[in-house]
Structure formats: structure tokens, C-alpha cells
Amino acid sequence: MLPIEIKGLLSGRELGDESQIPFLVWDVSPSGLGILLSDRLEAGEVLRLTFGAPMALTVMCSVVWCELQEADYDFQEASFRVGLITVSNNRPLQPLVDRVDEARLRKP
């Protein structure tokens, strides 16, 4: 689990251009991330992820996998865990990774 809470909004062609789904990040690397959200996604879908905090950032990603996360102590309702990779090769998530690393260093 990450040392800071990172949330965002997801949108894409398959979801309809106007639809936005909130998500929570559970893992991040320079070229991909893992998210939790309420909706099932299909492998190969290309989506736009928009972050407002801890920094403003918009990234295009492709769904690699999606699996059901059963309701449990941490998640009171069933949700979906999703693995994403960035569409571009220029490491667009690096600023977010740097922010997470800084937070890890500050934790006692």
C-alpha cells in the first residue's frame, strides 16, 4: 500500500466521453499503475486518468488486466483491481512515483 492516498478520475471512449469514474491508486511505477474502482474494465481499453492531488497530471493508459476484489475489512463493497500500463514510452508517471518516494522517506 502507498504511504499517501492518491485518487483520480478515469474516462475513455468505451465509457463515453462524458463519463468519469473515481479510482484509488494502490501501486505506481514509472510505466504503469494499479487502481481500485467500482466498474469492470476490459483488457485493451485505452483510458485517460486525471489526478488532482498530490499533483495535477493526466495520463493515457491501457488496461492489462481487471479482477474482482471481494468485499472485506478494507473494502466494504466489492470493487475491481486493475493493472494499467501507460500508452506513451516517456515515463509520464515518474513525477507521481517521485512524490510517493518522498512520502516514504518522511514516514517515521
N, C-alpha and C positions, 0 to 999 in steps of 0.2 A: 504494500500500500504506500502511496505517496505521502510525504511529510506535509504537504499543503493540499487544500481542496481546489481542484481545477474543474470548472464547469464550462459548458458551452452550448451552442445551438447548432443543429445539424440540418441541412437542407440538400435537396438534389432533384434531378429530373424525375426519377421514379416516385419520389414523394410528392411531387407537384412543386412548382417554383415558389408558391406562397407558403407552403407548409414548413414549419420549423419544429424540431423535436429536441427537448433538452437532454443533455447527457452529462455523465460524470466520468472523468478520466481515472483509470486505475493503474495504468502503466504508460510510460512515454519513452521514446528513443528518438534520435535524430531523423529516422526514416519511417517511423510508424508509431502507433499507439493503441492501447486497449481502452475501450469505453464500456460503460453500462448505460442502457437506455430501456425504455418501455416497449419499443417496437422491434419486431423481427426485421432484419435486413438480409438481402441476398448477396452471395459471393459475386464479385464483379461489379456491383453497383458503384458508381462514382458519385461522391458526396462532397459538399462544401461544409467544413467545420469552422465555426466562428467562435473565438474566445474573447471575452471582455476582461477577465481578470485571471491571473495576476498581470496579464498584458494583453493589448489588443493585437489579434492575429487571426488571419483567415487562411485556411489550408485546404487544398483539394486532396482527397484520399479515396482509395479503392478498398472495398470490403474484401477481406481474405477469408474470414470465417465468422459465423454467428452461432452461438449456442444458448440454450435456455439456462438461466440462473434461477434455481428454485428459491422460493421464499425461505428465509431462515432468520436467525437472530439479527444479522446486519441489514438484511433486505426484507422488509415486511411484506412486500409483494413480489411476485415473480417478475424477473426482468431478463434482459438479454446481454450477454457478454459478447463483444465484437472486437475482432482484430482487424486493424486497418494499416495500409501502407500508403505513403504519400505518392502522388502521381508524378511529381517532379523529382529530379535527382539532386537538387541543390540543398538538401537538408533543411527544409523550411521549419522543422520543429526544434532546431538547435536552440533558439532563444528560450523556448519553454523548458527544454532539458536543463539549460544553464540555470534558470530560475529555481527548478526543483533541486538541483545540486546545491545551490546557495542555501536553500531552506534546510537541507540535510545537515550542512555544516553548522548552522545556527542552533539546531536542536541539541539539548544537553544529553 
